[in-house]
Amino acid sequence: MKIALIITARGELGERQLGEISYFINQSALVDPEFEIWRLAGTAPWFAENNLVALETHFLTAPQDLLLFPSGLRGTELATRLASRLQGQAFCGATKMVSTEQITFSRPVYGNAMVGCFSAGEKPWCVGVSRSSRPGVFPAAATQKTLQLSNDLPPWLLEINRLEDIPHPALQRARCVLAVGQGVETLQNMERVKVLEKKLGAETGASRQVVMNAWCEMDRLIGMSGAMISPDVCIVAGVSGAAAFSAGIRDSTLIVAINNDENAAIFSQADVVIVDEMMPVLEALAEYSTQ
């Protein structure tokens, strides 16, 4: 099976894309894979058309069975539109591929509550991988190709405003994360949590309920529509364990869950379970960590 890994960015972001796609490959059962890495390069601002022309042109000279794109809107757009041009099939948000008698792709469905398996049809398969915060192992035998993009701008592009590079969020760099949910109950308690995070040496994240109550900033949201994190330690306090949130912490090395409901769904994902009120437990942990 011939497989192309499509890298649309340069520098650190490009390496994160490669790690994300490699993680998909590591989770998949592939038979006799042959890997190529296609790096898109050019000085013009990003827009889909010049990427699609470069990909389609190179594909005609080096056909592939499977083309893997990074997660996000750009990867989804390129996978979908290229599949249409090549008369293949597109799958987006895929977590793995299984190559047995029938090729299938898996992805979360119904708000991440279930996993759907979809049968592959006509090649080529253009697949946008699922978001992952844990990089996979790079395919050692892969050859690399640079696809030069055209610098010609489309006639409808009238103006370009460049934004400064945005640094990788602290929440995704942190080795210890304190993730709080609706069990925090009040803004005053949230302020106490922010004091405790410093004693714990952690970065604070939050569930959607906390963010929607304006108890913390939107960039602290954890889950499918927020940050996907992979800290060494994730302390989850007052979180019920909704599927979208749980997906955001699944790559954590150690998960400590605190909840006063012994039947909380988050406990099924935790390595350490504490059934108690969250604030007294957090204060005890903070006191212990400063000794």
N, C-alpha and C positions, 0 to 999 in steps of 0.2 A: 504494500500500500504506500503510495507516494503522498507525503504530507508536507504542506507549506505553512510555516508560522509567519503571520503577517505582523510586522512591527511598524506602527505608524508614527511613533515619536522618537526623539533622540535623547541622549543623555540618561539621567536617572529615571525619567518616566518611561523611556524605551526599555530599560532593563527591568522595570517593574512589569511592563507588558509581557516581556519574555518570560519572567518568572511566573506570571499568572497563567499564561498559555502552557508553560511546562508543567504546572500543577495539574491542569486538565489532562495532559498526556500521562502523567504519573498515575492518575486515578483510573485511566482507561485500560481496557484489554485490547491491545493492538497486535495484529499478526504481521510479522515481517515489515515493520515500518521503515521507510526511507525518508529522512527529514531534510528539508531545505528551509532556511530562514530568509525571508524577503524583507529587506529594510527599505522603506520608502524615504527618499531623500530629496530635498529641494529647498529653495529659499523663499518661494512664494507662500503667502498665508494659506492655512489649511482650508481646502474646500473639497467636497467629494469628487467632483468631476475629474480633476487631474489625477487623483488617486485611482479612480476607476479605470481611466484610460491606461495608466501604467500597469495596473494589475491585469487587465484584459489582454494587453499586448504581450506581456511576458508569459501569461498562461498559454497563449497560442503557440509559443515556442517551447514551453516546458509544462505540459499538462500535468495536473495533480488530481488525485482522488479526493483529497480533503484539504481545505484551506481554513486555517484557524485564525480568528480575529480576536483582538482584546475586547474586554467587556466595555460597557458604556455606550453612549449614543453614537459615537463615531464608528466603533466596531460594528454595532448593530446595523447602521445605515450601509456601510460598505458590504457587509455579508449579504444583506437582503438584496441590494441593487446588483451586486456582482453575480449572485445566483440567477437573477432574472436575465442578465446579459448572456450568461453562459448556458442558460436553459438547464440549470441544476436545481438543487434544493437548499434552502436556508433554514438554519436552526439557531436560535438565540437564547442566551442564558443557560447554555448547556454545562453540566457538571462533569459528565464523562461519556465516553463512547464504548460500547461493547461490541466486539467483532467476533461473532460466532457464526451459526448458520444464517442468522438474520442480523444485519447491522442495525443497532439501535442507539439513540441518543437520549440521555436522561436530563431532566431539569425540574426544579421545584414548580409546583402548580398550586392553585387555590390558596394564594397568600402564604406560600411556603409550608402549607400544612400536609401536602402530599408530594410524592415524586412521580412524574409522568415519564413513561418510556415511549419513544416515538420511532417508528420504523423508517429507515432511510430509503429513499427512492432513487431517482436518477442522479448519477454523478455529473458534475462535481458537487460535493457537499460543502457549503460555505457556512461555517459555524462560528458564532460569537460565543465565547466562553463566559461562564458565570464569574462574578466578582469573587476574588479570594485575596485575603491579606497575607497568606502564607505562600512564599514563592516555591515553585517546584524545582526539581533537578533538571538542569538544562541538558537536552539530548546531545551527548558528546560527539556523535558521529554526524551531526548536521553540517551541511555546507551552507555558506552564506552568499547571498546575492544582494546587490544594491540596485534598487529600481529608481532611476532618476525621474523626478516629476517635472512636468513642463512648468515654466515660470510665466507662461501667458495667462493673464487674468481674464475671466469671462466678462463679456460686455455689460452684464447686469451689476457687476461689483463696482460701486461708485466711490466708496471711501473705506479706509482701513484704519481702525484705532487699536493700537497695541496695548495690552495690559502687562504690567510687570509680572514676572514669574511668581507664583504663589507657593510658598514653602509647604512641604509635607506637613499636615496637621500634627500638633504635639500628641494628640490622642492616639494616632496611629503609630507614632514612634515610641510611645511609653512602654516600659517593661512591666509596670504595675498599673492597673486601671481599677478605679472604684466606680462601678456602674450602679446608679440608683434608679428606682422606679417610683410608682405612685405611692408606695408605702412611706415615702418621705413626708407626705401629707401637707406640709406648709412651706411657704417661702422662708420662714424663719429657720426651719429645720434644714433647708437647703443651704442656707448661709453657714450653719454649723458643720454641714458636710464639707464645705469648701475649706473650713479651718482644719478639719480632720484629715483631709487629703494631703496637706503639707506634712503633717506628722507621720502619715503612712508612706510618704514618698511616692504618691500616686497622682495620676491625672484623672479628673472626674468626667464620666460620661453619663448619659441619661437615656431613659426610655422615651417613647413618643409622648406619653401622657405628661411627663415632667416638662418637656420642651413646649408642648402646647399650652401648658399652664403658665408659661413664661417664667418658670423658676430657674431656668438656665438657658444658655445661648444655643441657637440652632446648630452650630458647628460641633456641639457636644452630643448630638443624636447618634445613637448606636443602632445598627440594624440594616435591613435591606435597603432602606432609603436614606441611610446615614453612613456612619463609619463601619467598616469591617475591620476588626482589630485582632491582633494575635500576640497579646502580652504574655510574659512568663506567668504572671498571676493576675487573675480577674476576680475581684470581690464584687459580687452582685447582691445588692441589698434592697429589699422591698420591691422586687420585680416578680411579676406573676409567671413570666416565661412564655409570652406570646411568640409564635413561630418566627415572625419577622425580626424580633429582637434577638432571639436565640441564634438565628443564622449569623448575626453580627459578632458573636463571641465564640463561635464553635471552634475557631482555630487557636483559642487560648490554651496554654500548656496546663495550667491548673485553675480550676474554677471553684471558688468558695461562695456558696449561696446562703443568704440569710433571709428568712421569711417567717412570719408568725403563723402561717398556714402550713401545717405538716403535709398537706396534699398539693402544694404549689407545683405547677408543671416544671418550674425551673430546676427543681431538685433532681429530675431525671437526667439532667445534663451536667450536674455538679459532681466534682470529686470530693468536696467536703460540704456537708449539710449542717446548718445551724438553725434550729427551730426556736425563734425568739424574736423580740422586738428589735428592729434594726439599729436604732440610735444607741441604746446601751451597749450593744455588741461592738459597734464601730468605735465607740469611745474607749471601750476596754482594749480593743486591738491597737488603737492609736497610743494609748498609755503604755501598753507593753512594748510597742515598737520604739518608743523614745527612751526606754530604760537601758 
